[in-house]
Amino acid sequence: MLSNPSLVVINNQVATLQVGDVVPVSTGSATVLTTSNTVVNTIDYRNTGIILKVSPRVSVNGTVRLDIEQEISNVPQSSTVNLTPTVSERRVKSQISVANGQTVLLAGLISEQQSGARNALPVLDQIPGLGDAFGHQSNGTQRTELIIFIRPQIIRNGSDAQTVAEELRSKLRGSIATTTTNAPITTSYH
């Protein structure tokens, strides 16, 4: 997954960007003792997806102090059928000070999980030389990369705003052209 969110915010204000789903999660359950013994569930709703909260403070020398919260979360497909789903979550919360226009690595995480299984016919898979004909070995690797970069840009006037908008338009044109190629999947948040 590759994401490149952009967000414009007024100095000393909080801005939130959220792209994702609202997932129902059971927070409790009770049985009403009647002739039908009805079960009543209490449901809470959890926001998932890409959630970015940022609060900038611009100094007179062009340095930007950022209070940042970034979350990437989802509900695995196998967990969507019940009211108590597992939510996979990666989150960073930080305060940084960055010069105007400077790109900074906020966080990086690489996770790799390996799994293996062997299916075979009992006893026959133990025969030397022939055992592999009666069994099957399967191996799998799942790799997740999360790299978060951030680059604040101070917009002082209409000309700066137009420059930022044109830069975003050119990125969009470039990303539309590159989505048709088979590029490797990486995760990068700016």
C-alpha positions, 0 to 999 in steps of 0.5 A: 500500500502506498499513501501520500496524504496532503493536508492544509491547516491553519497555524496552531489549529488541529487538522484531521484526515481520515480515509477508511471504514467505521467498524462496529465493535461489541463492548458488552452484552446482556441477556434480558430474562423474559420468556424469549431470553433476548440478548442485547449487545452494546455496540461502539464504532471504531474508525479504521483506515489512514488517520492523520492528525496534525497541529502545526506551530510556525515560528518567525524563523520558518521552523515548524513544530508539529504535533502528529498522530498517524494511524494505519489500521484495518480489520482482517477479512477473517475477522469481519464476521463477528461483533468483536473483530481484531483490529490490526493497528500501526500508530505513531505519535510524536512532536518534531521541529522541522524547517520549512520544506524539509523532509523528515523521517518520522517513523519506520517499521518493517515486519516479516512473518514466515509460516510453513506447513506440511500435509502428508499421508501418515507413515507413507511420507516417512519412506526414505526416497519416496516420502516426498511423493506422499507429502506437500510442504508449503511456505509463506512470507508476509512482509509489511513495510511502514515508512512515514515521512513528513514535509511541512510547507508554509503557505504565506500567500496566494502564490505559495498556495498555487505552487503547492496545488500545482505540485500536488496536481503533478504528483496525481498525474504521475501516480495515475500513470504509474498505477498501471505498471507493476511496481513493488508494493511498499508503504510510504506516508508523507 
